[in-house]
Amino acid sequence: IEIGMDVAASEFYKNGTYDLDFKNPNSNSADYLPSDKLCALYLEFIKDFPMVSIEDPFDQDDWAAWTNITASTPIQIVGDDLT
């Protein structure tokens, strides 16, 4: 078994951070993750599970995060929201 994720992170990108509790109308902005923390979370998933692909792990304008994750892992990183 191999796992691929389609995160669609642009949907929960708020003011330069990522709201993982975005479906909760009362989500706490203190819990939002900066790009580097979200990247670390993805890298933990990659280490702990048979991940082969992550699609749209960051907002399409968060270029530094895209650069960081592609340099940090050999798995496929897909950016269909980039175009």
N, C-alpha and C positions, 0 to 999 in steps of 0.2 A: 504494500500500500504506500502510495506517495500522496502528499498533500500540496495543493495549490490554494492560495488565498486571493480573493478579489476584494481588497480592503475598501476601495473608493474613498480614500482619506479626505478628499476635497469636500465631502459631504459633512465632515465634522471638524473642519479647520476653522478656528475662530481667533482672529487677531494674533496670528503667528503661533498659535498653540493648537493642540488637538484634544477635543472633548470626547473622551471615550464613553461618556455617559450621555451622549447627545440626544438620545430619545427621551431622556428625563427632562421635562421643562424646568425643573429646579436643580439642574446640575450645578455643581460648585466649581467656579472658575479656579479655585485654589488646587483642584485636582486635575486640571488640564495639563497635558504633557507637552514640553518643548520637543522639537524635532529629535534632539539627541537622545532623549529618554524613550521616545517612541521607537527609534532605531534600535536602541538597546533591547527593548521588548521583542522586536522582530528577531533580533539575533539570538535571543534566548529560545524563541520558538524554533528557529532553525537548528539550534544545538539539541533541543529536546525532542523534536519530532521530525519525521521524514519529509521535510519541506523541499519542494522542487521549484516553486514559483510563487512570487508575490506580485500581484497586479495593483497598481496605483497605491503604493504604501504611503505616499505623501501628497500634499496639495501640488497641483501642476506648477505653481509659482515658487515652491520651496526648493530651489535649485541646489542649495548647499546640502540639504537632506538627501536628495537624489544622488548627488556625488558621493556622499558619505556611505550610503548603503551599498551602492554598486562597487565601491572600493573595499567594502568590508566582508563581502560574501560571494562565493562562486555560484550561488543559485541564480536562476533567471529572475530578473526584475523587469516587469512590464509596465510601460507608461502609456496606456491608451488615452488617458486624459491629457497627455502632453501635446497632442496634435489636434 
